[in-house]
Every structure is written in structure tokens, then in C-alpha cells.
Amino acid sequence: QVQVVESGGGLVQPGGSLRLSCAASGSRFSIYAMGWFRQAPGKQRELVATITIGGITNIANSVKGRFTITRDNTKTTLYLQMNSLKPENTAVYYCGLKERPIIPYSYWGQGTQVTVSS
């Protein structure tokens, strides 16, 4: 069983910054990639940023240059540094994990709310 737990969301003013964290734990699991996704009210979940076990990143164009995805040396803790936040970045942010390249993200956290508002 794999547990994925996000933290770090909150309320921030436009132009501000937040850092999200995600910790994966459990027994007998492997990581091919981890990533951040978000879902705003009335919209589908969308990719924000992902990173493979080899360090290859994929960043959504809408956040490129403002958001940075990193991980710790154990490669089981993921971070999302979000700078220059905009109201349209308001969403529930989810951390996901996939164990192999050809399968979908199959482990998800409970989500953390990010609200950008003055």
C-alpha cells in the first residue's frame, strides 16, 4: 500500500509564493514518476508539473517560469515552488505517483487547497 500526502496549501495574495510538499511512503512500491496536478471548480484535473525518476521534468506552459518542481535525495518527497501566483492558479493541488511508464498515475494524495486572492 502506498500513501501520498500533500501539504503546504493556503491563501496567498496575487504575486505571492507558496511551496507545496508531497511525501510518498509505504512498502513494496517503486516510483517511475511523480507529479503535481490541479483541479479548479468546474474544470477537469490538469497537469501542472511532473518529474521522472531520471529527473526529466514536464511543466505546463501556463506555469512555466513561475513554478518549479523538485524532489529530495530520497526521491520520495516532491516539492512545487509556486511564485508570482495568479488568481487563476486557485485550485486543489494533487500529488500523484506512477510506478511504470505506460500506466496512469495510480496513487494520489487527498489534495491541498491553494487560493490566490486579495
Order of alpha helices (4+ residues) and beta strands (2+ residues): beta-beta-beta-beta-beta-beta-beta-beta-beta-beta-beta
